[in-house]
């Protein structure tokens, strides 16, 4: 017995290892004392409640969940029975954490300390988001095939139609000449649309290098504030220790310029319009990608958040599909192109939207200098 215990780590080493394991979990884990005061939380919990551990431990659980939330009765039930309980599809959303947050709750007693319980939250939306990423990429592939077809099968006939309209214009009356010009103008407009879609069929390898995302976001902010978003306040919350992202700088600018432009258009002429640009390191996010032998780590999180009216609920499932738009003059290709670029970089993009809080979140792999130009 003594020989076995001598090989086990001491209390301090064991405690450090346990803390590292809990912090590596992608799900929020918190420990509450007998009076429901928070005494510990992992990194994912800090992100979920949008508060640091130092802030969390100064409050009770009921201050971070909706009034009368079933999680409080679950905690009491665990204390009474001394056994773990689960509850599924519980909404822990509050104005503090941005609205609806559907989670599965797992509560268990902490046997070493009387009255203490451990709570793990598993967001139901995570699995749904991952499924939607595959749908978005399928949509992007559909656009790729459609773009190739349009380029070959539509542009050539349009050229003939436009030429015929120009010949008719030579002998047309003044009244008819306006119609021939309408034909040529509409043919030119369709060609421009097809040209935009041809971007989707570009299958050339992406030239990538280590990119400082903060330099990209600063460039995008400068373009926005000197043009379409000059009336909007920008808030930047950056993690200065963030490692580079392995990406194509020009394409990243295209992605975030598109997202910021959409945010500015959603805000409109609101006098209190605000766009937040944030970066963070989220080590717990890993995704199984098609064709990849193992889960890919996507620890770099870049967000564009606005306080506009939000995305209509019926549009959310199709937001990154081609030709989906709420703009009267929009083509619906902007977000589809964004999804394609992010996907080509091995990342994912998601949108969470409530009134006055719409967040586009981009998760991407980082650059590891020790392994050359490879994704982590």
N, C-alpha and C positions, 0 to 999 in steps of 0.2 A: 504493500500500500504506500509505504513511504517512497519507494522507488518511482512509483507512478506520479505522486504529487511533486516530487523534485523536478520532474520534467515539465511541469505546467508553469506558465508565466506567473509572476508575482501579481499582487493586486493592482499595482499601478500599470503594469504592462497590459494586463487583462482588461482593465478599464479603458485604456487608450484604444485597444483593439476593438472592443465592443462599441465605443463611440464612433470609430472609423467605419465600422460595418453599418451602424444605424444611419450615419450621414451619407453613406453610399446608396441607401435605398431611395428610389425615385418617388416614394409615397410619403406624405407627411406623417410623422410619428411624434406624439407629444405625451408627456407624463404629467398627471395632475395629482395634487396632494389631497388630503382628506377634506379640506375646505374648498376644493376645486381650483385652487391656485396652481397655475402652470409652474412646474419646477424644471422642466427640460423639454427640448424640442430639437429635431434634426434640421438640416439645411433645407430640405424640401418643405418642412412646416413653416420655416421662416418665409419662404417664397409664397406659400399658400396664403398665409395670414398677412403677408406684406408688412412684416415687423421683425426686427432682430430679436435674438434670444434675450438680450438685456431688457428689451421692452416687454416681451411676452411674460417673463417671470414676475413682472410687477402687476399682473392682472389675473383675474379669474376667468375660467373657461366661458362663462355666460356672457362675458364682455366681447367675445369674438364670434359668437354664433347668434342666429336669429332668436328673438324672444320666444320662449316656450319650445325651443328645439328639442326633438326626441333624443338627441345625444346626451342631454342632461339626465334624463330618466334612465338611459342605458348605463351611464356611469354609476348611478345609485343602485341599479339592479345588479351590476357586477359586484359592487361592495357587499350587497346583502347576500347574494348567492355564493360569492367566492369563485365564480366560474365565468369563462369568457362568453360573450354574446356578440352577435352580428346583426346589423340592420342594413338594408339595401335601398338604394335610390332615395337618399335623403338630401334635401336642399339646404346647404349651409351658406347660401349666398346672402350677403348683406351689402348695403351701400358702401361699406368700408372696403370690401374685396371685389366689387364690380358686378354685383347682381347674382344671377343664378349660378350655383356651383353644386352640381349633382354628384354625390359621393356614396360609396359603400363604406360603412363604418364597422370597424373591428375593435372591440374593447375587451381588455383582459386585465385581471388583477396582477399587481406586482407583489409577488409572494414575500419578497425580502423586506418590504416596508408596509406596515399596516395602513390600510385606507388609500394607498396610492394605486392608481390604475394607469395603464398604457393604452393610448388610443391611436389606431392607424387609420388613415383616410385614403381611400382609393378612388380617384376621380373617374367617374364613368365616361367622361368625355374623352379621356386619353385614347381608349381603344377605338372610339368612334372617329377621332381625328386621324389615327393611323390608317384606318380603313379608307377615309376620304382622300388621304394622300395618294393611295393607289388609284382611286377614281380620277383624281385630278391628273395624274400622269397618263392614265388611259385617255382622258380627254385631250391632253396635249398631243398624244400619239395620233389621235383621230384628226386633230387639226393639221398635223404634219402630212398625213396622207391626203387630206382635203386640199391643202395648199399646193401640193405637187400636182394634183388633178386639175385644180383651177388654173395653174400656170400654163399647163399644156392644152387644156380643153376649152378654156374660156377666152384667154387673151387673143388667140389667133382669130376666132370669129368676131370678137369685138373690133379688131383692127379692120376687118372687112366691112363691118357695119359703119364704123366711123368714116372709112373712105367713101362708101356709098353716099352717106349723108353729106359729105363735103362736095361730091359731084352734083347731088341734087340741089345744093345751095346755089350753085352757079346759075341755074335756070329757074329758081324758085321765085315766087312773088315775095313782096315784103312780108306779108302775113305768114306765108309758109316758111320763110327764112328763119323766123324765130323757132319754128318746130325743128328744123334741121340742126340749128345750133343747140337746141335742147338735147337732141340725140347725141351730138358729139360731146357735149359737156357731161352727160350721164355715162357715156362710154369711158371718158377719161376718169370719171370718179370711180367706176368699177375697177379700172386698171390699177388705180392707186390703192384700192382696197386689196386687190390681189397681190400687189407688190408688198404690202404690209404683211400679208399672210405668208409670203415666201420665206420670211424669217424663220417660220416654224419648220420648214423643210431643210434648213441648213444643218447638215449632219457632220460638218467638219469638227475635228477635235478642238476643244476649248483651250486656248493658251492661258495657263494659270501661273500664278506666282504668289508669294506671300504678300497679302494686302492688309494694310492698316485700315480697319473698318471705320475708325473715327475720322480719318482723313477723307474717306468716301462720304460719310454722313455730313461732315463739315462742308464739303464741296456741294452736296445736294442742298443743304440749308442755305448756302450763299446764293445758289441759283434761284431758289424759291423766294427768298426774302427780297431779291432784286427784281422779281417778276410777279408771278401769279399769286404769291402768298405774302406780299409786302404788308398786308394789313393784319397778319396773323402772328400771334406771339409764339415763339419757339422755346421749349424747355428741353434741356439736354441733361440726361443722367447717364453718364458713361462710367464703365469700370476701367480705370486707367491701366490695370494690370492685364487686360485681355490680350491673349496671344494673337498673332496674325491669322487670317483666314486664307485658305488655299483657294484662290478664285481669280477670275478675270475682272480687273478693276472697272473697265468700261461697262461690262454687263451688270456689275453690282450698282454702278451709278444709275443705269437704266432701271433696275429694279426699284431702288429706293426713290428715285425721282418720280416714278410712276405712282408709288404708294403715297408719297407726300402730296403729289398733285391731286390724287383722289381724295385725300383727307381735306385739302384746301377747298376742293369743290363741294365736299359734303358740308363743310362749315359755312360756306357761302359768305354772306356779308355780316354774319354775326359779330357784334362788337367785342365779345369776350372769347373769340375763337382762339384755340390753343392746340398746338401739335407738340407732342412729346416724342423725342428720339431717345431710346434707351438701349444700353448694351449690358450684357451680364454673362457670367459663366455658370452653366447648369450641368454639372458633371453626371447627373443621373439619367439623362435622356439618351436612350439607345434604341435603334430601330432596325428591324430585319428588312433588308432591301432585296428586291428580286435579283437573283444571280450572285448575291454576296454570300460567302461561306459562313459568316458570323454576323452578329449584330454590329451595326455601325454606330459609333459614338458621335452625337451631334451636340457638343457642349456649348457652342457659341449661340447666344440668343440676341437677336436684334429686333427691336419693336418700334413700330410707328403707331402712335395712339392719338386720336383726336376726340374732341368733345362735340362732334356734330350730332345729328339726329339718330344715327345708327343705320345699320343695314336692315331692310325689310326681312322679316322672319322667313317668308316664303322664298326669298332669294338666296338665303344662306347655303343650302345644300348644293347650289349650282353656281356659286360665286366665281369659281375659277374656270367654269366652262366657257368655251368660245361663244360669242354673240349674246352674252348675258350682260345687260346693262340697265341702269335706271336713268341714264342721261338721254335727253331727247335727241341729241346729235351724236351719241356715242356709238362706236362699232362693237363694243364688247370684247375686244381683243387684248386690251391692256393687261388685265389680271391673268388671262390665259397665258400671255407671253411671260409675265412675271413667274407664274407657276412653272413654266417650262424651263426658264433660266435657272431658277432655284433647284429644280429637279435635276437638271444637267450637272449642277455642282454637287450633287449628292445630298442636298438638303431638303427641308420641307417648309411649307408656309401654311399658316392657319390664321383664321380670323375669329375673334370673339367680339360680339357686338351687343351692347345695350345702349339705350338712349344716353347720349353725352359721354359715352365711353366705348369707342370702337378701337380694337387693337389688332393690327396685323403683325404676327409674330413669325420671324424667319429663324429657323434653327439650321446651323451649318457646321461642317467639320472644321477642325483647326489645322494649321500647318505645323508639322513637326520637323524642325531643322535637322535633328539627329538621324532622321530616316529619309532625308531627301524630299523631293516634291511628291509626297504621298498624302492621302487622306488619313486621318487618325482612325 
